Amino acid sequence: MITHLVIAGKAKQSHMSRIKELFEKKKNIRSIYYTAGYPNLDDTVAIAECLEANGADLLEIGFPYSDPVADGPVIQASSKEALDSGMNLKLLFEQLKELRKRVSIPVLLMGYVNPMLQYGVENFCKSCAEVGVDGCIVPDLPMIEYEELYKDVFAKYGLINIFLVTPQTSEDRIRKIDGLSNGFIYLLSSSATTGKNLDVSENTEAYFSRIKAMNLKNPLMIGFGISDRATFDKACAYANGAIIGSAFVKVLTKAATKENISTFMHSFKK
């Protein structure tokens, strides 16, 4: 039991500091999303390692779910294929036992609340801490439920919880999210599903500018529609970095080779 507490303590410290140090040291942060177990069931850690080697600053590994309401067709298809191949949270945590031997950048798990609840929230958080995952993005976890039921469990295991903000989110709610957050805030470029191209219209620019002017204590990352250097640069004008998801999953759909991953990542560099 004492050993577990020591390990948990170390994990807590390193989890918090990995995210904090990243945002203190870097601008124009490149966060890459991909689906665990796609395109092949055992690709999860190898893809993470290859992404870090090619300049990714932060990883979001999606745990697939049968009803991914916020995801566009590309990520939905990858989730279905991963599930059909046998991916689940138990297997994912088995795979991630290798993670910190091979990857040093921050890693988040992203998925829906239902699989988390089935696994057990405390078990989920404990498993995250044991394999070196830094935090989670759970789009359909209501803020009030997190605050009243799970905040202390996340804190116990040193995990950050990332909240999402859309153009429709009220200023009061954004301030509340900022107060509850200890990593970064995920700004959705639109209220659509993932995979739509970033269209920085006057409305979107006004939304990004409004959030930036709020001087929130947490860093900001923009996601949904970041597909190339131009959309990445647009997002970075308003935030600390951007999240690239569907565009990268399309690359994996063609072939999850080191060459393809390297070419894609280098297309985002100046």
C-alpha positions as CSV (number, residue, x, y, z in Angstrom):
1,M,0.0,0.0,0.0
2,I,2.8,2.4,0.9
3,T,4.5,1.7,-2.5
4,H,1.2,2.5,-4.3
5,L,1.0,5.9,-2.5
6,V,4.6,6.7,-3.5
7,I,3.9,5.8,-7.1
8,A,0.7,7.8,-7.1
9,G,2.5,10.8,-5.7
10,K,5.2,10.6,-8.3
11,A,2.6,10.2,-11.0
12,K,0.7,13.2,-9.7
13,Q,3.7,15.4,-9.8
14,S,4.9,14.4,-13.3
15,H,1.4,14.6,-14.8
16,M,0.7,18.1,-13.7
17,S,4.2,19.3,-14.6
18,R,4.3,17.8,-18.1
19,I,1.3,19.8,-19.2
20,K,2.3,22.9,-17.3
21,E,5.9,22.9,-18.6
22,L,4.7,22.4,-22.2
23,F,2.6,25.6,-22.1
24,E,5.3,27.5,-20.2
25,K,8.0,26.6,-22.7
26,K,6.2,26.5,-26.1
27,K,4.0,28.5,-28.4
28,N,2.1,27.1,-31.4
29,I,1.7,23.8,-29.8
30,R,0.8,20.9,-32.1
31,S,-1.6,18.4,-30.5
32,I,-2.5,15.3,-32.5
33,Y,-5.6,13.2,-32.0
34,Y,-5.8,9.6,-33.2
35,T,-8.0,6.6,-32.4
36,A,-6.6,3.8,-30.2
37,G,-6.4,0.5,-32.1
38,Y,-6.6,2.1,-35.6
39,P,-5.7,1.2,-38.3
40,N,-4.3,-1.9,-36.6
41,L,-5.2,-3.1,-33.1
42,D,-1.6,-2.9,-31.8
43,D,-0.6,0.4,-33.4
44,T,-1.5,2.6,-30.4
45,V,1.9,3.2,-28.8
46,A,4.0,2.9,-32.0
47,I,2.0,5.8,-33.5
48,A,2.5,7.8,-30.3
49,E,6.3,7.2,-30.5
50,C,6.4,8.2,-34.2
51,L,4.4,11.4,-33.6
52,E,6.7,12.5,-30.8
53,A,9.8,11.8,-33.0
54,N,8.3,14.0,-35.7
55,G,7.4,17.0,-33.6
56,A,4.1,16.5,-31.9
57,D,3.9,18.4,-28.6
58,L,0.8,16.7,-27.1
59,L,-1.2,13.6,-27.9
60,E,-4.9,12.9,-27.6
61,I,-5.6,9.2,-27.9
62,G,-9.2,8.5,-28.5
63,F,-10.8,5.5,-26.9
64,P,-13.5,4.4,-29.3
65,Y,-17.2,4.3,-28.6
66,S,-20.2,3.0,-30.6
67,D,-22.1,6.4,-30.5
68,P,-19.5,9.2,-31.0
69,V,-21.9,12.1,-31.3
70,A,-19.3,14.9,-31.6
71,D,-17.1,13.1,-34.2
72,G,-17.3,13.5,-38.0
73,P,-17.4,10.6,-40.4
74,V,-13.6,10.1,-40.6
75,I,-13.2,9.6,-36.8
76,Q,-16.5,7.7,-36.5
77,A,-15.2,5.2,-39.1
78,S,-11.9,4.8,-37.3
79,S,-13.8,4.2,-34.0
80,K,-16.0,1.5,-35.6
81,E,-13.0,-0.3,-37.1
82,A,-11.1,-0.2,-33.8
83,L,-14.1,-1.6,-31.9
84,D,-14.6,-4.3,-34.5
85,S,-10.9,-5.2,-34.1
86,G,-11.5,-5.6,-30.3
87,M,-10.3,-2.3,-28.8
88,N,-11.7,-1.5,-25.4
89,L,-10.5,0.4,-22.3
90,K,-9.0,-2.7,-20.6
91,L,-6.9,-3.5,-23.7
92,L,-6.0,0.1,-24.2
93,F,-4.5,0.3,-20.6
94,E,-2.7,-2.9,-21.3
95,Q,-1.1,-1.4,-24.4
96,L,-0.3,1.9,-22.5
97,K,1.9,0.1,-20.0
98,E,4.6,0.6,-22.6
99,L,3.8,4.3,-23.1
100,R,6.3,6.0,-20.8
101,K,9.1,3.7,-21.8
102,R,8.8,5.2,-25.3
103,V,7.0,8.6,-25.1
104,S,7.9,11.6,-23.0
105,I,5.4,14.3,-24.2
106,P,2.0,14.8,-22.4
107,V,-0.8,12.3,-23.4
108,L,-4.5,12.7,-22.9
109,L,-7.2,10.2,-23.4
110,M,-10.3,11.4,-25.2
111,G,-13.6,9.7,-25.3
112,Y,-17.2,9.5,-24.1
113,V,-18.5,9.1,-20.6
114,N,-20.3,5.8,-21.1
115,P,-17.2,3.6,-21.4
116,M,-15.7,5.4,-18.5
117,L,-18.7,4.7,-16.3
118,Q,-18.7,1.0,-17.3
119,Y,-15.0,0.7,-16.5
120,G,-15.6,2.6,-13.2
121,V,-14.5,6.2,-12.9
122,E,-12.0,5.6,-10.0
123,N,-10.6,2.5,-11.8
124,F,-10.3,4.6,-15.0
125,C,-8.4,7.4,-13.2
126,K,-6.2,4.9,-11.3
127,S,-5.4,3.1,-14.6
128,C,-4.5,6.5,-16.3
129,A,-2.2,7.4,-13.4
130,E,-0.5,3.9,-13.5
131,V,0.4,4.2,-17.2
132,G,1.4,7.9,-17.2
133,V,-1.6,9.4,-18.9
134,D,-1.8,13.1,-18.0
135,G,-5.6,13.8,-18.2
136,C,-8.8,13.4,-20.2
137,I,-11.2,15.0,-22.5
138,V,-14.7,13.7,-22.1
139,P,-17.0,15.9,-24.2
140,D,-20.3,14.5,-22.9
141,L,-19.4,14.6,-19.2
142,P,-21.6,17.4,-17.7
143,M,-19.6,20.1,-15.8
144,I,-21.8,19.8,-12.8
145,E,-21.4,16.0,-12.6
146,Y,-17.6,16.4,-12.9
147,E,-17.6,19.1,-10.2
148,E,-19.9,17.2,-7.7
149,L,-18.9,13.6,-8.4
150,Y,-15.5,13.2,-10.0
151,K,-13.4,16.3,-9.4
152,D,-11.8,14.8,-6.2
153,V,-11.2,11.5,-7.9
154,F,-9.4,13.2,-10.8
155,A,-7.3,15.2,-8.3
156,K,-6.5,12.1,-6.2
157,Y,-4.8,10.6,-9.2
158,G,-3.2,13.8,-10.5
159,L,-5.3,13.9,-13.7
160,I,-6.4,17.1,-15.5
161,N,-9.9,17.3,-17.0
162,I,-10.2,19.3,-20.2
163,F,-13.4,21.2,-20.8
164,L,-14.8,22.2,-24.2
165,V,-16.0,25.7,-25.2
166,T,-18.1,26.4,-28.3
167,P,-19.2,29.7,-29.9
168,Q,-22.5,29.4,-28.0
169,T,-20.9,29.0,-24.5
170,S,-21.8,31.9,-22.2
171,E,-19.2,34.1,-20.6
172,D,-20.3,33.0,-17.1
173,R,-19.9,29.3,-18.1
174,I,-16.5,30.0,-19.6
175,R,-15.3,31.7,-16.4
176,K,-16.6,28.7,-14.4
177,I,-14.7,26.3,-16.7
178,D,-11.6,28.4,-16.3
179,G,-11.9,28.1,-12.5
180,L,-12.4,24.3,-12.7
181,S,-9.5,23.8,-15.1
182,N,-5.9,23.2,-14.4
183,G,-4.5,22.3,-17.9
184,F,-5.9,24.1,-20.9
185,I,-9.3,24.9,-22.4
186,Y,-10.4,23.3,-25.6
187,L,-12.0,25.9,-27.9
188,L,-14.1,24.3,-30.6
189,S,-13.9,26.4,-33.8
190,S,-17.6,25.7,-34.4
191,S,-20.5,23.7,-33.0
192,A,-20.3,21.2,-35.9
193,T,-18.7,17.8,-35.7
194,T,-15.0,17.2,-36.2
195,G,-13.5,17.1,-39.7
196,K,-15.0,20.3,-41.1
197,N,-12.4,22.8,-42.4
198,L,-11.7,25.8,-40.2
199,D,-13.5,28.7,-41.6
200,V,-12.3,31.9,-39.9
201,S,-15.2,34.0,-40.8
202,E,-16.0,37.3,-39.1
203,N,-18.2,35.5,-36.6
204,T,-15.4,33.0,-35.8
205,E,-12.8,35.7,-35.5
206,A,-15.1,37.7,-33.2
207,Y,-15.6,34.5,-31.0
208,F,-11.8,33.8,-30.8
209,S,-11.1,37.5,-30.1
210,R,-13.8,37.6,-27.4
211,I,-12.3,34.6,-25.6
212,K,-8.8,35.9,-25.9
213,A,-9.9,39.3,-24.4
214,M,-11.3,37.5,-21.3
215,N,-7.7,36.9,-20.2
216,L,-8.4,33.5,-18.8
217,K,-5.9,31.9,-16.4
218,N,-5.7,28.7,-18.5
219,P,-4.0,28.4,-21.9
220,L,-6.2,27.9,-25.0
221,M,-6.1,25.2,-27.7
222,I,-8.3,25.4,-30.8
223,G,-9.7,22.3,-32.4
224,F,-12.2,21.1,-35.2
225,G,-11.1,21.9,-38.7
226,I,-7.3,22.2,-38.4
227,S,-6.1,20.4,-41.5
228,D,-3.0,22.1,-42.8
229,R,-0.4,24.8,-42.1
230,A,-2.7,27.6,-43.0
231,T,-5.5,26.6,-40.7
232,F,-3.0,25.8,-38.0
233,D,-1.4,29.3,-38.2
234,K,-4.9,30.9,-38.1
235,A,-5.7,29.1,-34.9
236,C,-2.4,29.9,-33.3
237,A,-3.1,33.6,-33.8
238,Y,-5.8,33.3,-31.2
239,A,-4.5,30.5,-29.0
240,N,-1.5,28.6,-27.6
241,G,-1.8,26.0,-30.3
242,A,-4.2,23.8,-32.2
243,I,-5.5,20.2,-32.2
244,I,-5.3,18.2,-35.4
245,G,-7.6,15.2,-35.6
246,S,-9.5,14.1,-38.7
247,A,-6.7,15.2,-41.1
248,F,-4.3,12.9,-39.3
249,V,-6.7,10.0,-39.0
250,K,-7.1,10.3,-42.9
251,V,-3.3,9.8,-43.1
252,L,-3.5,6.6,-41.0
253,T,-6.4,5.4,-43.2
254,K,-4.1,5.5,-46.2
255,A,-1.3,3.7,-44.3
256,A,0.2,4.1,-40.8
257,T,3.8,4.2,-42.0
258,K,6.6,6.2,-40.5
259,E,7.1,8.0,-43.8
260,N,3.4,9.1,-44.0
261,I,3.4,10.3,-40.4
262,S,6.7,12.1,-40.9
263,T,5.5,13.8,-44.1
264,F,2.2,14.9,-42.5
265,M,3.9,16.3,-39.4
266,H,6.5,18.2,-41.4
267,S,3.8,19.9,-43.4
268,F,3.0,21.9,-40.3
269,K,6.5,23.3,-39.8
270,K,7.7,26.5,-41.2
